[in-house]
């Protein structure tokens, strides 16, 4: 608004000869209007900063945390600070099931975690890769996730308000899976009666029942205490996560089961996605894929160092089990799942036909 001038000033202007006084008055009012406009512009609020929250089960120092820090830097630098990333570790914003529900309604912006956690939403397209020994390598897994067969899974997730932004599927977990046990496991028969921590995936639970264990669903962050208290005897996990979770303090046997390859995607709430500009959307996808590269590289580099440290510090023992004996026990389950239509023959054949 134009500045108010004292009455004495205006009266003085009116006492001047008409030409000069009118020109002076116009000039002063113009200056006042300009000053008011500049003030109004400076008073406008800055562009609203977008703060996106991401939830992750793993803790500080894990490959997941390092990859997310890289993701955060790429997004914040790439957006020149207009998009901020707040990383919440150790399921601070909810266990996986709750986190996925929060993604659906837009209460959570981003989530990072194992692909298997999405099985309750997707069904057979993820259940198939949770079947031990059906998918044999990371390249085999990646070929499946990029195939038309898996597009149905992505459509199911979108229908529930969840979008995958790790489009390269390059965040290889592992480098392979192990069974970490408080009891010695040296062959398939030693699994009988073993209480094994499970994540919420029906097909995976059935697989371990087929191996004669006792599957018990337990949150990842409660597993250490669960082993210590005897609630469970063992946990299956990517080798890269064992040391950061300190599992060998309470379970010294590291059994190389190598049951299936895994990946670690980042997803975004569709409600959050629609609030972003096209450039910001592309930035998130690019950052997620680069974070995947960092994650896979970090995982590989740490694995052997971690094993050496656990042997040294916790007297851990690495056991190489006969995985073919485990495969033999699981083959009848594949047929049962196909008969029950929990796994289609078409999908089973498609996975087997992909390059390995």
ZABAKE-934930 format. One record per residue (C-alpha): residue in three letters; x, y, z. Coordinates in steps of 0.02 Angstrom, whole numbers, plus 50000, padded with zeros to 5 digits. Layout:
BEGIN
ALAXYZ
...
end
This chain:
BEGIN
UNK500005000050000
UNK500615017849966
UNK501445026150114
UNK500425039350209
UNK501135056850202
UNK500935070550335
UNK499555083250303
UNK500845097350311
UNK501775089850162
UNK500195088750057
UNK499685106550103
UNK501405112950055
UNK501245104749886
UNK499545112749859
UNK500305130149895
UNK501555128249751
UNK501165135149578
UNK499965122749495
UNK501175114949368
UNK502625111449485
UNK501545105949631
UNK500555093349527
UNK502145085949451
UNK502965084449621
UNK501405076449693
UNK501325063549551
UNK503175059349568
UNK503025056849756
UNK501495045749738
UNK502385035449604
UNK503885032949718
UNK502725027949860
UNK501805015449749
UNK503445007949691
UNK504055006149869
UNK502414998049918
UNK502534985549775
UNK504334980849821
UNK503824978550002
UNK502374967449950
UNK503514956449844
UNK504774954649985
UNK503374950050104
UNK502764935449998
UNK503114918550080
UNK504514908050004
UNK504024893049899
UNK503384879450016
UNK504734866750058
UNK504194848750027
UNK504724837050168
UNK504594818650122
UNK504714805550260
UNK505444788450225
UNK505314773350341
UNK506624759450348
UNK506754744150461
UNK508644743650474
UNK509714754450588
UNK511184766350585
UNK512724760350490
UNK511774747450387
UNK511914747050196
UNK510114753050193
UNK510524768450295
UNK512034772650187
UNK511014770750027
UNK509624781650097
UNK510874795150144
UNK511444794849962
UNK509624795849905
UNK509324810550021
UNK510844820149955
UNK510374817349774
UNK508584823149800
UNK509014838349906
UNK510454843949794
UNK509484840449635
UNK507974850449694
UNK509074864449764
UNK508344861349935
UNK506524862549882
UNK506244844049920
UNK506914837750086
UNK507054819550141
UNK506834814450323
UNK507534796850355
UNK506714786750494
UNK507634770650539
UNK507174755150639
UNK505334756050593
UNK505134772650684
UNK503584776450581
UNK502824759150593
UNK503154740750559
UNK503094735550375
UNK501234731450370
UNK500794747950452
UNK502024757450342
UNK501214750750183
UNK499494755650247
UNK500184773050282
UNK500854773950104
UNK499124769650038
UNK498274784150127
UNK499714796350105
UNK500174797150290
UNK501924791050241
UNK502814797650087
UNK504154784550051
UNK504604767050105
UNK506144756150082
UNK506154737750120
UNK506194720050051
UNK505034716849904
UNK504284702049999
UNK503374714050117
UNK502194718649973
UNK501584700749950
UNK499944703350048
UNK499464716649920
UNK500154708749762
UNK499934690149787
UNK500674677149671
UNK501844688549572
UNK502854691149731
UNK502454674549812
UNK503314666049667
UNK504984674249703
UNK504814670549889
UNK504814652049851
UNK506524645649902
UNK507604639949755
UNK506354644549617
UNK507314660349568
UNK509164656449564
UNK510144672749545
UNK510024691649551
UNK510064692349361
UNK508664679649353
UNK507654689949477
UNK507964706249383
UNK507414698249219
UNK505774693249301
UNK505454710249383
UNK505704719049215
UNK504624706549120
UNK502794709049069
UNK502324695749197
UNK502784707349341
UNK501864722549270
UNK500284715349346
UNK501094717049517
UNK501514735349488
UNK499724738549432
UNK499064730449591
UNK500194741649696
UNK499634757249601
UNK497824752549630
UNK498224753149816
UNK499124769849802
UNK500924763449801
UNK502164766949660
UNK503854758549635
UNK505224771249596
UNK506694759049595
UNK506364755449412
UNK508054747249378
UNK507814734249516
UNK509684735449548
UNK509724735549739
UNK510334717649760
UNK510154711749939
UNK511294698650009
UNK512454694649929
UNK511524678849980
UNK510344673150115
UNK510854663850272
UNK510034655650421
UNK510744662350584
UNK510404649950723
UNK510704647950908
UNK510694629050879
UNK511894619650766
UNK511184616250592
UNK512294605750480
UNK511054596750369
UNK509224596750318
UNK508744585150462
UNK509384597650591
UNK508004609650539
UNK506644598750614
UNK505774607850757
UNK506854623550741
UNK505864639350784
UNK506244651350642
UNK505764669750636
UNK504674673450485
UNK504084689150398
UNK502224689950350
UNK502214680050187
UNK501094664850177
UNK502054655650042
UNK503714658450131
UNK502974652050294
UNK502324636450206
UNK504034633650128
UNK504854632850299
UNK503484621750367
UNK503864610150223
UNK505664609850287
UNK504934604150456
UNK505344619950553
UNK504144629650665
UNK503894646750583
UNK503494661050703
UNK503054678350638
UNK504034691750729
UNK504504709650687
UNK506274711550620
UNK506724723950755
UNK506154711750891
UNK507124696850824
UNK508734699050924
UNK507774699151088
UNK506684684951025
UNK508204673750999
UNK508964678951165
UNK507364674651258
UNK507064658451162
UNK505484664251073
UNK506374659150913
UNK507974649350883
UNK508444656350714
UNK508134669550580
UNK508374669750392
UNK509184685550325
UNK510334692750193
UNK512114690150252
UNK512434708850243
UNK511184712350383
UNK511784699650510
UNK513224709350587
UNK512304726150599
UNK510884717250691
UNK512154708750807
UNK511284691950782
UNK512864681550807
UNK512974687850987
UNK511484676351023
UNK511534664450873
UNK513304659450821
UNK512894647550676
UNK512864655850504
UNK512114643150382
UNK512304647250196
UNK510564642250135
UNK510584653749980
UNK508714650949961
UNK508294665149842
UNK508974681949784
UNK508184697849849
UNK508004716049804
UNK507724731949906
UNK506564744149815
UNK506024761549864
UNK504184765649842
UNK503174781649855
UNK501394785449904
UNK500404789549747
UNK499624804149841
UNK501344811349873
UNK501884807649694
UNK500454817849621
UNK500974833049725
UNK502694833249645
UNK503154841749483
UNK503704831149334
UNK505514836249366
UNK505384831349549
UNK504624814649502
UNK506044810949382
UNK507294816249515
UNK506564803849640
UNK506674789549515
UNK508454793949468
UNK508964795449651
UNK508134778849696
UNK509054769749556
UNK510724777549604
UNK510394773049786
UNK510114755149727
UNK511834754849648
UNK512624761349809
UNK511654748549910
UNK512194733649805
UNK514014739249802
UNK514054742249990
UNK513234725450022
UNK514534716049920
UNK516004725149997
UNK515454722350175
UNK514934704150168
UNK516604695550185
UNK517284708350308
UNK515734705650414
UNK515964686850416
UNK517774688550471
UNK517284700650610
UNK515884689450675
UNK517054674450679
UNK518324684750774
UNK517154693850895
UNK515734681350923
UNK516584664750884
UNK515324662650743
UNK515404647150635
UNK514994646950448
UNK514094631150391
UNK513944626350207
UNK512364615850198
UNK511834604350055
UNK510524615349971
UNK510034601749848
UNK509304591849993
UNK508264607050039
UNK507674608949859
UNK507134590849855
UNK506044593450009
UNK505224608749932
UNK504754601849761
UNK503084594649819
UNK502584611949882
UNK502724619449707
UNK501464606749642
UNK500294609949790
UNK500314628749760
UNK499934626549575
UNK498504614549616
UNK497804627049743
UNK497994641149615
UNK499084650549739
UNK500384649649601
UNK499874648649420
UNK500674636049305
UNK500924650249180
UNK501904660949303
UNK502914645949362
UNK503364641849182
UNK503754660149143
UNK504984661549288
UNK505844645449239
UNK505984650949057
UNK506854667549095
UNK508744669249075
UNK509694664749232
end
